[in-house]
Amino acid sequence: MMMFLEKIEEFTGQNSDWMTFRINYLRLGWGPYRPMMEGSFIPTPSWITLKHAVVNIRCFGDHNSFQYSVLARMNLINTVACCTTKGRSSQYMPFMKMLNMNGIPIPAHPSYIDLFEKQNPQISVNVQYYLENKRDIIIICTSKFGSLCKFHVNLLMLTDQDKFHYVNIQSLSRLHGHRGASRKHSKRHFCQYCLHGFSRDYYLMKHLHIY
């Protein structure tokens, strides 16, 4: 309360011509602060697994799912071996030095993606978030660079209480194909910024000009 009163005095004392006569209502709320932390691994929800749209790299014992998922998009491992080993973190460890993570805490929180892009100008990153209680996916972070970079990465963030874990999105069409498809087997082309689906790639490209 003393800090609140000091702030009022500081504001009114700066030649603002404002005066405080009384406070009619003040409501305080508090609760425990539990910062979000990345776990070693969070399984992909079964309904997403069935779409064959993501790669969830099994990073047991470390907190590097962000780096692994970014490297997975860069297609660094042998394409033949990819079918069976792309979910193994050991495949990406030799390439970890390719990413400049200076000043970025591990685990990497989405708030540091701007810094990551600045330090890795060939890579842009979007992050989508899985709402477990609604069984839905929303966008929480979009890159300012998008397709201008050599590698554009779409990540899906999974959470389990205070932990979070990144998954590499391989196909937006398969991941979001349940959204507004006019025919059961029709393919939709989805915008990586708003998740709006289009029946043809031409319409998607036309839509992307607004970004």
MARPALUM-159297 format. One record per residue (C-alpha): residue in one letter; x, y, z. Coordinates in nm, 4 decimals, decimal comma. Example, Ala and Ser with C-alpha at 12.3 -4.5 7.8 and 13.67 -1.06 7.14 Angstrom:
REM MARPALUM-159297
{pt a {1,2300 -0,4500 0,7800}};
{pt s {1,3670 -0,1060 0,7140}};
//
This chain:
REM MARPALUM-159297
{pt m {0,0000 0,0000 0,0000}};
{pt m {0,2861 0,2370 0,0792}};
{pt m {0,4315 0,1803 -0,2675}};
{pt f {0,0923 0,2604 -0,4228}};
{pt l {0,0685 0,5874 -0,2280}};
{pt e {0,4235 0,6796 -0,3240}};
{pt k {0,3379 0,6305 -0,6925}};
{pt i {0,0387 0,8652 -0,6566}};
{pt e {0,2541 1,1293 -0,4884}};
{pt e {0,5217 1,0943 -0,7554}};
{pt f {0,2668 1,1396 -1,0364}};
{pt t {0,0873 1,4384 -0,8859}};
{pt g {0,4207 1,6057 -0,8077}};
{pt q {0,5344 1,6191 -1,1713}};
{pt n {0,3453 1,9373 -1,2657}};
{pt s {0,0539 1,7300 -1,3891}};
{pt d {-0,2080 1,9518 -1,2112}};
{pt w {-0,3750 1,6290 -1,0970}};
{pt m {-0,4875 1,5972 -0,7363}};
{pt t {-0,6050 1,2848 -0,5548}};
{pt f {-0,8945 1,3473 -0,3127}};
{pt r {-0,9997 0,9944 -0,2314}};
{pt i {-0,9861 0,6311 -0,3464}};
{pt n {-1,3363 0,4908 -0,3842}};
{pt y {-1,2459 0,1308 -0,4472}};
{pt l {-0,9306 -0,0786 -0,4411}};
{pt r {-0,9162 -0,4495 -0,5087}};
{pt l {-0,6026 -0,6584 -0,4665}};
{pt g {-0,5541 -1,0099 -0,5937}};
{pt w {-0,2620 -1,2432 -0,5450}};
{pt g {-0,1602 -1,5993 -0,6085}};
{pt p {0,1490 -1,8181 -0,6318}};
{pt y {0,3757 -1,7473 -0,9292}};
{pt r {0,4883 -2,0632 -1,1030}};
{pt p {0,7127 -1,9848 -1,4048}};
{pt m {0,6615 -2,2133 -1,7043}};
{pt m {0,9439 -2,4637 -1,7435}};
{pt e {1,0241 -2,7050 -2,0220}};
{pt g {1,0201 -3,0741 -1,9402}};
{pt s {1,2428 -3,3349 -2,0989}};
{pt f {0,9559 -3,4735 -2,3076}};
{pt i {0,5781 -3,4432 -2,3461}};
{pt p {0,3999 -3,6976 -2,5687}};
{pt t {0,1984 -3,5715 -2,8636}};
{pt p {-0,1809 -3,5956 -2,8112}};
{pt s {-0,3077 -3,9072 -2,9876}};
{pt w {-0,5469 -3,7218 -3,2206}};
{pt i {-0,2558 -3,5094 -3,3467}};
{pt t {-0,0273 -3,8117 -3,3833}};
{pt l {-0,2815 -3,9745 -3,6143}};
{pt k {-0,2529 -3,6785 -3,8526}};
{pt h {0,1164 -3,7540 -3,9245}};
{pt a {0,1730 -3,3791 -3,9291}};
{pt v {0,4387 -3,3253 -3,6601}};
{pt v {0,7727 -3,4600 -3,5413}};
{pt n {0,8050 -3,4865 -3,1645}};
{pt i {1,1727 -3,5333 -3,0857}};
{pt r {1,2314 -3,7480 -2,7779}};
{pt c {1,4686 -3,5309 -2,5743}};
{pt f {1,4895 -3,7248 -2,2501}};
{pt g {1,7302 -3,5734 -2,0016}};
{pt d {1,7758 -3,2275 -2,1571}};
{pt h {1,5774 -2,9130 -2,2340}};
{pt n {1,6631 -2,8612 -2,5996}};
{pt s {1,3351 -2,9361 -2,7760}};
{pt f {1,3340 -2,5854 -2,9290}};
{pt q {1,6749 -2,6337 -3,0918}};
{pt y {1,5984 -2,9905 -3,2031}};
{pt s {1,2672 -2,8860 -3,3579}};
{pt v {1,4282 -2,5967 -3,5457}};
{pt l {1,7027 -2,8241 -3,6780}};
{pt a {1,4410 -3,0811 -3,7842}};
{pt r {1,2987 -2,8259 -4,0276}};
{pt m {1,6411 -2,7684 -4,1809}};
{pt n {1,6504 -3,1272 -4,3149}};
{pt l {2,0044 -3,1906 -4,1953}};
{pt i {1,9803 -3,5660 -4,1492}};
{pt n {1,9775 -3,8232 -4,4278}};
{pt t {1,6347 -3,8314 -4,5955}};
{pt v {1,6326 -4,2140 -4,6081}};
{pt a {1,7057 -4,2438 -4,2387}};
{pt c {1,4558 -3,9674 -4,1625}};
{pt c {1,1577 -4,2033 -4,1579}};
{pt t {1,2844 -4,3949 -3,8559}};
{pt t {1,5261 -4,1610 -3,6787}};
{pt k {1,3935 -3,8057 -3,7142}};
{pt g {1,2362 -3,8348 -3,3691}};
{pt r {1,5692 -3,9078 -3,1988}};
{pt s {1,7538 -3,6164 -3,0408}};
{pt s {2,0882 -3,7869 -3,1060}};
{pt q {2,0434 -3,7159 -3,4779}};
{pt y {2,0497 -3,3395 -3,4183}};
{pt m {2,3174 -3,3074 -3,1491}};
{pt p {2,6049 -3,2800 -3,4023}};
{pt f {2,4349 -2,9721 -3,5541}};
{pt m {2,3582 -2,7821 -3,2327}};
{pt k {2,6482 -2,5392 -3,2860}};
{pt m {2,4799 -2,4155 -3,6031}};
{pt l {2,2340 -2,2229 -3,3849}};
{pt n {2,3409 -1,9064 -3,2037}};
{pt m {2,1739 -1,9288 -2,8618}};
{pt n {2,3796 -1,6551 -2,6908}};
{pt g {2,1734 -1,4758 -2,4262}};
{pt i {1,8809 -1,7163 -2,4674}};
{pt p {1,8039 -1,9233 -2,1571}};
{pt i {1,7563 -2,2970 -2,1902}};
{pt p {1,4723 -2,3925 -2,2050}};
{pt a {1,3920 -2,1297 -2,4694}};
{pt h {1,0752 -1,9368 -2,3900}};
{pt p {0,8733 -1,7884 -2,6831}};
{pt s {0,9549 -1,4385 -2,5570}};
{pt y {1,3150 -1,4931 -2,6732}};
{pt i {1,2301 -1,5856 -3,0317}};
{pt d {1,2870 -1,2291 -3,1551}};
{pt l {1,6406 -1,2480 -3,0181}};
{pt f {1,6876 -1,5915 -3,1711}};
{pt e {1,5844 -1,4634 -3,5148}};
{pt k {1,8151 -1,1642 -3,4821}};
{pt q {2,1086 -1,3942 -3,4037}};
{pt n {2,0092 -1,6518 -3,6671}};
{pt p {1,9025 -1,4381 -3,9677}};
{pt q {1,8456 -1,7376 -4,1948}};
{pt i {1,5725 -1,8756 -3,9669}};
{pt s {1,2232 -1,7452 -3,8876}};
{pt v {0,9951 -1,9062 -3,6297}};
{pt n {0,6203 -1,9205 -3,5673}};
{pt v {0,4817 -2,0868 -3,2545}};
{pt q {0,1386 -2,2431 -3,2175}};
{pt y {-0,0041 -2,3505 -2,8830}};
{pt y {-0,2104 -2,6571 -2,8010}};
{pt l {-0,5155 -2,5864 -2,5814}};
{pt e {-0,5655 -2,9216 -2,4143}};
{pt n {-0,8937 -2,8325 -2,2444}};
{pt k {-1,0473 -2,7217 -2,5766}};
{pt r {-0,8613 -2,9653 -2,8023}};
{pt d {-0,7659 -2,6753 -3,0237}};
{pt i {-0,4531 -2,5023 -3,1542}};
{pt i {-0,3925 -2,1264 -3,1591}};
{pt i {-0,1070 -1,9015 -3,2709}};
{pt i {0,0931 -1,7296 -2,9963}};
{pt c {0,4000 -1,6085 -3,1847}};
{pt t {0,4488 -1,5051 -3,5485}};
{pt s {0,7722 -1,4028 -3,7156}};
{pt k {0,8182 -1,0611 -3,8711}};
{pt f {1,0300 -1,2205 -4,1437}};
{pt g {0,8185 -1,5200 -4,2499}};
{pt s {0,9117 -1,6642 -4,5870}};
{pt l {1,1921 -1,4078 -4,6359}};
{pt c {1,4327 -1,6385 -4,4535}};
{pt k {1,5945 -1,9490 -4,5962}};
{pt f {1,4332 -2,1651 -4,3279}};
{pt h {1,0883 -2,0942 -4,1880}};
{pt v {0,9933 -2,3066 -3,8877}};
{pt n {0,6459 -2,3710 -3,7482}};
{pt l {0,6485 -2,5091 -3,3956}};
{pt l {0,3727 -2,6479 -3,1767}};
{pt m {0,4045 -2,5939 -2,8026}};
{pt l {0,2715 -2,8668 -2,5741}};
{pt t {0,2305 -2,8089 -2,2009}};
{pt d {0,1960 -3,0254 -1,8924}};
{pt q {0,1261 -2,8200 -1,5810}};
{pt d {0,4414 -2,6035 -1,5407}};
{pt k {0,6388 -2,7720 -1,8214}};
{pt f {0,6451 -2,6981 -2,1919}};
{pt h {0,7895 -2,8768 -2,4924}};
{pt y {0,8251 -2,7914 -2,8620}};
{pt v {0,7190 -3,0092 -3,1546}};
{pt n {0,8115 -2,9474 -3,5177}};
{pt i {0,5138 -2,9006 -3,7521}};
{pt q {0,5803 -3,0794 -4,0802}};
{pt s {0,2457 -3,0089 -4,2489}};
{pt l {-0,0010 -2,7312 -4,1681}};
{pt s {-0,2524 -2,8879 -4,4073}};
{pt r {-0,2595 -3,2177 -4,2195}};
{pt l {-0,2455 -3,0598 -3,8753}};
{pt h {-0,5349 -2,8205 -3,9363}};
{pt g {-0,7218 -3,0175 -4,2020}};
{pt h {-1,0234 -3,0561 -3,9721}};
{pt r {-1,0939 -2,6820 -3,9908}};
{pt g {-1,3789 -2,6095 -4,2291}};
{pt a {-1,3085 -2,8685 -4,4997}};
{pt s {-1,5953 -2,8691 -4,7492}};
{pt r {-1,5358 -3,2304 -4,8484}};
{pt k {-1,4049 -3,5129 -4,6379}};
{pt h {-1,0850 -3,5635 -4,8365}};
{pt s {-1,0318 -3,2122 -4,9757}};
{pt k {-0,6932 -3,0584 -4,8992}};
{pt r {-0,6845 -2,7174 -4,7389}};
{pt h {-0,3976 -2,4697 -4,7615}};
{pt f {-0,3528 -2,2850 -4,4319}};
{pt c {-0,2075 -1,9446 -4,3575}};
{pt q {0,0738 -1,9736 -4,1037}};
{pt y {-0,0217 -1,6363 -3,9547}};
{pt c {-0,3989 -1,6680 -3,8997}};
{pt l {-0,4725 -2,0403 -3,9696}};
{pt h {-0,7390 -1,9525 -4,2234}};
{pt g {-0,7791 -2,2350 -4,4754}};
{pt f {-0,8059 -2,1988 -4,8531}};
{pt s {-0,9193 -2,4479 -5,1136}};
{pt r {-0,6309 -2,3622 -5,3471}};
{pt d {-0,2708 -2,2604 -5,3017}};
{pt y {-0,3328 -1,9667 -5,5362}};
{pt y {-0,5798 -1,8117 -5,2920}};
{pt l {-0,3389 -1,8648 -5,0040}};
{pt m {-0,0577 -1,6870 -5,1895}};
{pt k {-0,2922 -1,3983 -5,2681}};
{pt h {-0,3945 -1,3809 -4,9024}};
{pt l {-0,0311 -1,3765 -4,7834}};
{pt h {0,0322 -1,0492 -4,9673}};
{pt i {-0,1460 -0,8669 -4,6830}};
{pt y {0,1254 -0,9732 -4,4383}};
//
